[in-house]
Amino acid sequence: MLTTTTITEFEEVLGTEAVVTDPVALRSYECDGLTGYRVTPALVLLPSTAEEVAACVSVCAREDIPFVARGAGTGLSGGALPVAQGVVISVQRLRRVLSIDPDNRRAVVEPGVTNADISRAAAPYGLYFAPDPSSGQVCTIGGNVAENSGGAHCLKYGFTVHHIHAVDVVLPDGTLTRLGSHAPHQAGYDLLGAFIGSEGTLGIAVRIEVRLLPRPAAWRTLVADFDSLEAAGDTVTDIIAAGIVPAAIEMMDSLSIEAVEAAVAAGYHRDARAALIVELDGPHQEVASQFAEIQRLCRDHGCTHLRVAADADERAVIWKGRKAAFAAVGRISPDYLVQDGVVPRTRLAEALTRIARLADAAGLRVANVFHAGDGNLHPLVLYSEAAGQHDRAEHLSTSIAELCVELGGSLSGEHGIGTDKACSMPRQFDADSLATMRRLRTAFDPHDLCNPGKVLPTPRLCGERPGPYQPHPLETAGVIERM
């Protein structure tokens, strides 16, 4: 358990300024990007090296203290939600690009490095890091590994798991080990594959060897407007059926377009019921040929307006609008929930129709922004906290996630299960599958100290959802005073 003696030991390892006990400062760590769930941790630790992370975890393991790793805090599933009697181990100070190997197209980075920073470091060699979540300027590679994040260009380039060669991990007992290897292939069980996407429940990544790609020779980007989401969805299906794999196919509905235009004025047409953003990259001749075919398919499906980016600046403006969508929705509704589910591409239209019906039944609005190419939906459920609509919005959000499973998809495409969707896991997995996941987790973390209560359903989590505020345990015990 956490005591004043334990706090002193953490201070000896890290220095007093790297051990946060002030109740006001601790509130900065009480949630991730999903702000509906908040728990104040007992302590926040700020290590600066992999060895310091290992030392902190070793103390937690010995003293039976639950711990939660945290990067930039941009997650949207409550995956970094603290434990009231535990500690948060922040890796934000581990933000060095340790090496760039252009010959082998690799980089070794610490977990606090952002996706954008990896690409900036690789740019002088004509290389870049392909995974690009909308929060790529601020989200960190450690969190991307934990959630197996994707982003707009995952249709062609895959998810984080496809761009990681090896990860140095601090296991829940404090052991520092390596999963994966520098070699292209490794014999034995794929423990690296198990770790990526495990949402911080199997250990803490402290060094990551990533795959770099050469910059494409050419890009072409367009925005196609449609009178209905169904027509836009059918266009996506036909593009893929034609044997074309764009770098990205994104879709936005009228509500999200309204929000984006109010926020960043990206030049989308406000009267469009749906907008497709399609981008091709690759060799010049191939891109030119496929781009012409995509424009033809858009017109065949009744495209009402076609905007082709004239240059890199206009391309950047188009993507600025799409990547600002989540934050922009705050202009039309300060309170909203971000959902994340996956459906087969061929059932996009059906999914959107049924989401609209669910929203109407709940008396709430839903803005749809999603990676249309791989069916990864991001419905934004708008509500008013002041009007007492939170519970209704939460129920609608859960219903949308479970609808995705019903349609043959998944509860999550990249945001993770975390706290938010753990209770829905039995809708996707049977009891034997969940038991197998539990056994794997227990093999890494037999005492359930590493990010407890996340991903897998538990009676405590699913019977007692986290409340808005829990007092600092050392404050309750009189060890520290509330400011």
Backbone hydrogen bonds, N-H to C=O, Kabsch-Sander energy under -0.5 kcal/mol:
donor,donor_aa,acceptor,acceptor_aa,energy
3,T,1,M,-0.5
7,I,3,T,-2.3
8,T,4,T,-2.1
9,E,5,T,-1.8
10,F,6,T,-2.4
11,E,7,I,-2.2
12,E,8,T,-1.9
13,V,9,E,-1.6
14,L,10,F,-2.7
15,G,11,E,-2.4
18,A,15,G,-1.4
19,V,16,T,-1.5
20,V,18,A,-0.5
20,V,44,V,-3.1
21,T,19,V,-0.6
26,L,22,D,-2.4
27,R,23,P,-1.1
27,R,24,V,-0.5
28,S,25,A,-1.5
29,Y,26,L,-2.0
30,E,27,R,-1.2
32,D,34,L,-0.5
33,G,75,G,-1.7
35,T,33,G,-1.2
37,Y,34,L,-1.0
38,R,467,G,-1.1
39,V,30,E,-2.3
40,T,470,Q,-0.6
42,A,83,V,-0.7
42,A,86,G,-2.1
43,L,86,G,-1.0
44,V,20,V,-1.6
45,L,88,V,-3.3
46,L,18,A,-2.4
53,V,49,T,-1.9
54,A,50,A,-2.3
55,A,51,E,-2.1
56,C,52,E,-2.3
57,V,53,V,-2.4
58,S,54,A,-2.3
59,V,55,A,-1.8
60,C,56,C,-2.1
61,A,57,V,-2.8
62,R,58,S,-2.3
63,E,59,V,-2.5
64,D,60,C,-0.7
64,D,61,A,-0.5
65,I,60,C,-2.6
67,F,449,L,-2.8
68,V,87,V,-2.0
70,R,89,I,-1.9
81,L,78,G,-1.3
86,G,83,V,-2.1
87,V,66,P,-2.2
88,V,43,L,-2.4
89,I,68,V,-2.6
90,S,45,L,-2.5
90,S,88,V,-0.8
91,V,70,R,-2.6
94,L,91,V,-1.5
95,R,93,R,-1.3
98,L,96,R,-0.9
98,L,108,V,-1.7
99,S,108,V,-1.6
101,D,106,R,-3.5
105,R,101,D,-0.7
106,R,101,D,-2.0
107,A,210,V,-1.7
108,V,99,S,-2.2
109,V,107,A,-0.5
109,V,208,I,-2.7
110,E,96,R,-2.1
112,G,94,L,-3.2
113,V,110,E,-1.7
115,N,139,C,-1.4
116,A,136,G,-2.1
118,I,114,T,-1.6
119,S,115,N,-1.9
120,R,116,A,-2.2
121,A,117,D,-2.3
122,A,118,I,-1.8
123,A,119,S,-1.4
125,Y,122,A,-1.9
126,G,123,A,-2.4
127,L,122,A,-1.6
128,Y,213,L,-2.1
130,A,128,Y,-0.6
132,D,150,G,-1.0
136,G,133,P,-2.2
138,V,135,S,-2.4
139,C,135,S,-3.6
141,I,113,V,-2.9
142,G,111,P,-2.3
144,N,140,T,-2.0
145,V,141,I,-2.4
146,A,142,G,-2.0
147,E,143,G,-2.3
148,N,144,N,-1.4
149,S,144,N,-1.6
152,A,132,D,-1.0
154,C,151,G,-1.6
155,L,152,A,-0.6
156,K,153,H,-0.5
156,K,247,A,-0.9
157,Y,153,H,-2.1
158,G,154,C,-1.9
160,T,149,S,-2.2
162,H,159,F,-1.7
163,H,160,T,-2.5
164,I,161,V,-0.7
165,H,209,E,-2.9
166,A,209,E,-1.2
167,V,179,L,-2.7
168,D,207,R,-3.0
169,V,167,V,-0.6
169,V,177,T,-3.2
170,V,204,I,-2.8
171,L,169,V,-0.8
171,L,175,T,-3.2
174,G,171,L,-2.7
177,T,169,V,-2.8
177,T,175,T,-0.6
179,L,167,V,-2.8
181,S,165,H,-1.3
191,L,189,Y,-1.9
194,A,190,D,-1.4
195,F,191,L,-2.1
196,I,192,L,-2.5
197,G,145,V,-2.4
198,S,195,F,-2.1
199,E,146,A,-2.8
201,T,198,S,-1.4
204,I,170,V,-2.2
206,V,168,D,-3.2
207,R,168,D,-1.3
208,I,109,V,-2.9
209,E,166,A,-2.9
210,V,107,A,-2.9
210,V,208,I,-0.7
211,R,163,H,-2.8
212,L,105,R,-2.7
213,L,128,Y,-2.8
215,R,126,G,-2.6
218,A,282,G,-1.3
220,R,280,L,-2.0
222,L,278,V,-2.3
223,V,307,R,-2.7
224,A,276,L,-2.6
225,D,305,H,-2.7
226,F,274,A,-2.6
232,A,228,S,-1.6
233,G,229,L,-2.7
234,D,230,E,-2.5
235,T,231,A,-1.7
236,V,232,A,-1.8
237,T,233,G,-2.0
238,D,234,D,-2.1
239,I,235,T,-2.1
240,I,236,V,-2.0
241,A,237,T,-2.3
242,A,238,D,-1.5
243,G,240,I,-1.9
244,I,239,I,-1.5
247,A,279,E,-1.7
248,A,279,E,-1.7
250,E,277,I,-2.8
251,M,370,F,-2.4
252,M,275,A,-2.0
253,D,368,N,-2.0
254,S,273,R,-1.1
257,I,253,D,-2.3
258,E,254,S,-2.3
259,A,255,L,-1.8
260,V,256,S,-2.6
261,E,257,I,-2.6
262,A,258,E,-1.7
263,A,259,A,-1.5
264,V,260,V,-3.2
265,A,260,V,-0.9
265,A,261,E,-0.7
270,R,268,Y,-0.6
272,A,269,H,-1.5
273,R,226,F,-1.6
274,A,226,F,-1.5
275,A,252,M,-2.4
276,L,224,A,-3.0
277,I,250,E,-2.8
278,V,222,L,-2.1
278,V,276,L,-0.6
279,E,248,A,-2.5
280,L,220,R,-2.7
282,G,218,A,-1.7
287,V,283,P,-2.6
288,A,284,H,-2.5
289,S,285,Q,-2.1
290,Q,286,E,-2.5
291,F,287,V,-2.4
292,A,288,A,-1.6
293,E,289,S,-1.5
294,I,290,Q,-2.3
295,Q,291,F,-2.1
296,R,292,A,-1.8
297,L,293,E,-2.2
298,C,294,I,-2.4
299,R,295,Q,-2.1
300,D,296,R,-2.4
301,H,297,L,-1.3
302,G,299,R,-1.9
303,C,298,C,-1.9
304,T,225,D,-2.2
305,H,225,D,-0.8
307,R,223,V,-2.9
308,V,306,L,-0.5
309,A,221,T,-2.6
309,A,307,R,-0.5
315,R,311,D,-2.2
316,A,312,A,-2.2
317,V,313,D,-1.8
318,I,314,E,-2.3
319,W,315,R,-2.2
320,K,316,A,-2.2
321,G,317,V,-1.9
322,R,318,I,-1.8
323,K,319,W,-2.8
324,A,320,K,-1.0
325,A,322,R,-1.3
328,A,324,A,-2.8
329,V,325,A,-1.8
330,G,327,A,-1.4
331,R,328,A,-2.4
332,I,329,V,-1.3
333,S,329,V,-1.5
335,D,383,Y,-0.6
336,Y,334,P,-0.5
337,L,381,V,-2.2
339,Q,337,L,-0.6
339,Q,379,P,-2.8
341,G,377,L,-1.6
342,V,410,S,-2.3
343,V,375,G,-2.1
347,R,344,P,-2.3
348,L,345,R,-1.7
351,A,347,R,-2.6
352,L,348,L,-2.6
353,T,349,A,-2.2
354,R,350,E,-2.3
355,I,351,A,-2.4
356,A,352,L,-2.0
357,R,353,T,-1.7
358,L,354,R,-2.4
359,A,355,I,-2.5
360,D,356,A,-2.4
361,A,357,R,-2.4
362,A,358,L,-1.7
363,G,359,A,-0.9
363,G,360,D,-0.6
364,L,359,A,-2.3
365,R,382,L,-0.7
367,A,380,L,-2.4
369,V,367,A,-0.6
369,V,378,H,-0.9
370,F,251,M,-2.4
371,H,376,N,-2.3
372,A,249,I,-0.5
372,A,370,F,-1.4
373,G,249,I,-1.8
374,D,371,H,-0.9
375,G,372,A,-0.7
376,N,371,H,-1.7
377,L,341,G,-2.9
377,L,375,G,-0.9
378,H,369,V,-0.8
380,L,367,A,-3.2
381,V,337,L,-2.6
381,V,379,P,-0.7
382,L,365,R,-2.7
382,L,380,L,-0.7
383,Y,335,D,-2.3
385,E,383,Y,-0.5
388,G,385,E,-1.7
389,Q,384,S,-2.3
393,A,389,Q,-2.5
394,E,390,H,-2.7
395,H,391,D,-2.3
396,L,392,R,-2.3
397,S,393,A,-2.7
398,T,394,E,-2.3
399,S,395,H,-2.3
400,I,396,L,-2.2
401,A,397,S,-1.9
402,E,398,T,-2.4
403,L,399,S,-1.9
404,C,400,I,-1.7
405,V,401,A,-1.1
406,E,402,E,-2.0
407,L,403,L,-1.9
408,G,405,V,-2.0
409,G,404,C,-2.7
410,S,342,V,-1.6
419,T,77,S,-1.7
420,D,77,S,-2.4
421,K,417,I,-2.5
424,S,421,K,-1.3
425,M,422,A,-1.2
427,R,424,S,-2.1
428,Q,424,S,-0.6
428,Q,425,M,-1.6
429,F,425,M,-2.6
434,L,430,D,-2.2
435,A,431,A,-2.2
436,T,432,D,-2.0
437,M,433,S,-2.1
438,R,434,L,-2.3
439,R,435,A,-2.1
440,L,436,T,-2.2
441,R,437,M,-2.5
442,T,438,R,-2.6
443,A,439,R,-1.8
444,F,440,L,-1.3
445,D,441,R,-2.7
448,D,445,D,-1.7
451,N,67,F,-3.2
451,N,449,L,-0.9
454,K,451,N,-0.9
455,V,418,G,-2.1
456,L,454,K,-2.5
462,C,458,T,-2.9
463,G,459,P,-1.4
464,E,460,R,-2.1
475,E,472,H,-0.5
476,T,472,H,-2.1
477,A,473,P,-2.0
478,G,475,E,-1.1
479,V,474,L,-2.4
480,I,474,L,-1.3
